[in-house]
Amino acid sequence: MNHLLNVKDVCAAMGGVSKSSVYNLVRARLLTEQVHPMGGRASRWLKSELDAILAAQIAGKSKDDIKALVADLHAKRGGAV
C-alpha cells in the first residue's frame, strides 16, 4: 500500500517550504502531480514518489534529471494509485 501525504506533510518533508512552493515545483515538473483519491478537491502525494525525488535531490541530481524522474514516476502510475 502506498501512503498518501497532504500538502502540509509534503512541505515538512521538503524542509519547511511553503504550500505555494510545492505547487510551483509541480508546475515546474520538479515534483509529481498530486492525486485526488476521493475524487474531490483534497490533494495528496504518493510518499514513495516524494521519497524518490528527495533522494535524487540529496544525491545532487540536476533539475533535468529530476524532471526525467518525475516523468518516469508519472508514467509508472499508469492511471492507478
N, C-alpha and C positions, 0 to 999 in steps of 0.2 A: 504494500500500500504506500502511496506517495503522500507525504504530509503537505498540507496547504498552509501558506503563510499569508497573513493580511499585510497591508501596506506598512503598518507600524512595525511589524516583525521584520519586514524587508529593510526598512530604514535603520533599525537597530543592528541588523546583521551586517549592513554596509557601513557601519561605523558612525551612525547617527546622522546620516544625510536626511534632508527634508523630503516630504512627500512629493513636492514638485520636482525635486532632483530625480526621484525614482521614475516618475513619468517622463521626464526629459531623457533619461537613459533608455527607456523603452522606445521613444520616438527616434533616438539616435541609433537604435538597433544594437545597443550595448547591454541590454537586459531583455530577457524574454518577455513577450506579451503576457499579460495577466489572463487568467481563466475566470469564467463565471460559472462555478459549479452548480448553482441552483437556478441558473438562467436569469437571475436578477442583476442588480447593479453592483453587488458585492464583488470586489476584485480580489483574487487570490493568486499567489505564485507558487509554483512547484518547488519545494525545498531542494529536491535533487538538482534541479536546473540552477537555482541560485548558488548552491554549493559548488557546482562545476564552474560557474562564471567567477565566483570569488577565488577558487583555486587557480584559475587561469590568470587572474589579476595578480595574485600573490606570486605566481611563477614569473611575472614580468612580461606576459604576452602583450603584443601590440594591440591597438584598437582594431586593426584589420583582422587579427587573429581572433579577437573576442567576437567581432561581428560574424565571422565564419562559424564560430562555436554556437552563437545564438541561432543562426540559420539552421545549423545541424540539429540543435535541440528542438526547434520548431518542427523540422521535418520528421524527427523521431516521434513526435506526439501522434502523428497520423490521425488527428481528429479525436483521439481518445485520451481522456485524462482520468 
